[in-house]
Amino acid sequence: MRILLHSPKDMIAGVLAFAAVSAIITNALFLQAGRHPSPMFGSVVAVPATGKVAGPLRRPRPVDAI
């Protein structure tokens, strides 16, 4: 208890910071109605796996007759 009361300004700043963080988390988790219009998580984008690096298309080299 002596550590907390050593600097009252630091204790008040810590309580205010904790209250602000608690308010933000409570708002984000419980007070928002519905889903977010553009969710960051939970949406899966299907990207076709071609195995090639995207770039300009080139014609294959002709096979030289030996």
VOBA-1610 file (N, C-alpha, C; in pm, whole numbers, padded with zeros to 5 digits, always signed):
BEGIN
Met+00082-00119+00000Met+00000+00000+00000Met+00087+00125+00000Arg+00203+00115+00065Arg+00292+00231+00072Arg+00343+00268-00068Ile+00363+00165-00155Ile+00411+00192-00291Ile+00305+00268-00370Leu+00179+00232-00354Leu+00071+00298-00428Leu+00053+00443-00384Leu+00069+00469-00257Leu+00048+00604-00205Leu+00174+00690-00208His+00285+00634-00255His+00410+00711-00261His+00396+00829-00357Ser+00335+00806-00471Ser+00314+00913-00568Ser+00167+00912-00611Pro+00086+00999-00551Pro-00057+01001-00584Pro-00085+01034-00731Lys+00000+01116-00793Lys-00020+01149-00935Lys-00007+01025-01023Asp+00091+00941-00993Asp+00109+00819-01071Asp-00008+00724-01051Met-00059+00717-00928Met-00172+00628-00900Met-00298+00677-00974Ile-00320+00807-00975Ile-00437+00861-01046Ile-00422+00838-01197Ala-00302+00857-01250Ala-00279+00833-01393Ala-00300+00687-01427Gly-00255+00597-01341Gly-00275+00454-01364Gly-00422+00415-01360Val-00497+00471-01265Val-00641+00443-01256Val-00714+00496-01379Leu-00678+00615-01423Leu-00742+00670-01544Leu-00707+00588-01668Ala-00583+00543-01679Ala-00545+00461-01794Ala-00619+00327-01792Phe-00630+00267-01674Phe-00703+00141-01662Phe-00851+00160-01696Ala-00910+00271-01651Ala-01050+00298-01681Ala-01071+00319-01832Ala-00977+00388-01897Ala-00989+00411-02042Ala-00979+00280-02119Val-00884+00196-02083Val-00867+00067-02151Val-00989-00021-02127Ser-01040-00020-02005Ser-01160-00099-01974Ser-01281-00051-02054Ala-01296+00080-02067Ala-01408+00135-02144Ala-01397+00098-02292Ile-01278+00101-02347Ile-01259+00066-02488Ile-01290-00082-02510Ile-01241-00168-02424Ile-01266-00312-02440Ile-01414-00343-02421Thr-01478-00281-02322Thr-01622-00302-02300Thr-01701-00255-02421Asn-01666-00142-02477Asn-01736-00090-02595Asn-01718-00186-02713Ala-01597-00233-02733Ala-01570-00319-02848Ala-01639-00453-02837Leu-01647-00508-02716Leu-01700-00643-02701Leu-01851-00648-02678Phe-01905-00553-02605Phe-02044-00567-02560Phe-02140-00462-02613Leu-02093-00343-02649Leu-02185-00235-02682Leu-02205-00212-02832Gln-02136-00288-02915Gln-02151-00271-03060Gln-02265-00359-03109Ala-02358-00299-03184Ala-02471-00374-03238Ala-02434-00429-03376Gly-02448-00558-03394Gly-02423-00619-03525Gly-02276-00638-03552Arg-02250-00678-03677Arg-02112-00703-03720Arg-02050-00576-03774His-01920-00574-03773His-01846-00461-03830His-01862-00464-03981Pro-01877-00348-04046Pro-01898-00348-04191Pro-01782-00407-04271Ser-01662-00398-04220Ser-01549-00461-04288Ser-01464-00533-04184Pro-01499-00657-04153Pro-01426-00728-04047Pro-01283-00759-04088Met-01192-00748-03993Met-01052-00778-04021Met-01025-00928-04014Phe-01101-00998-03930Phe-01079-01140-03911Phe-01206-01215-03949Gly-01194-01338-03990Gly-01309-01421-04017Gly-01351-01425-04162Ser-01296-01340-04246Ser-01330-01346-04387Ser-01217-01417-04461Val-01255-01511-04544Val-01156-01589-04618Val-01166-01550-04765Val-01054-01515-04822Val-01049-01480-04963Val-00982-01595-05036Ala-01052-01652-05134Ala-00998-01764-05209Ala-00907-01712-05320Val-00780-01746-05311Val-00683-01707-05412Val-00644-01834-05487Pro-00660-01835-05620Pro-00625-01956-05693Pro-00474-01982-05684Ala-00440-02105-05655Ala-00300-02143-05642Ala-00251-02195-05778Thr-00172-02115-05845Thr-00121-02154-05977Thr+00020-02209-05969Gly+00093-02170-05865Gly+00231-02217-05853Gly+00327-02137-05937Lys+00281-02037-06006Lys+00367-01954-06090Lys+00368-01812-06034Val+00475-01743-06064Val+00485-01604-06024Val+00414-01521-06130Ala+00329-01431-06086Ala+00256-01347-06181Ala+00355-01254-06251Gly+00345-01246-06378Gly+00434-01161-06455Gly+00392-01163-06601Pro+00471-01102-06687Pro+00434-01102-06828Pro+00442-01243-06888Leu+00348-01272-06976Leu+00347-01403-07042Leu+00450-01404-07154Arg+00530-01509-07158Arg+00633-01520-07260Arg+00611-01648-07340Arg+00646-01641-07465Arg+00635-01761-07550Arg+00750-01854-07515Pro+00725-01984-07520Pro+00835-02079-07492Pro+00940-02072-07602Arg+01063-02099-07565Arg+01171-02099-07661Arg+01155-02214-07759Pro+01185-02193-07886Pro+01175-02304-07981Pro+01284-02407-07955Val+01252-02531-07977Val+01348-02638-07958Val+01436-02644-08082Asp+01567-02634-08062Asp+01660-02639-08174Asp+01679-02784-08218Ala+01675-02806-08347Ala+01698-02941-08401Ala+01848-02966-08403Ile+01889-03074-08343Ile+02032-03105-08340Ile+02061-03218-08437
//
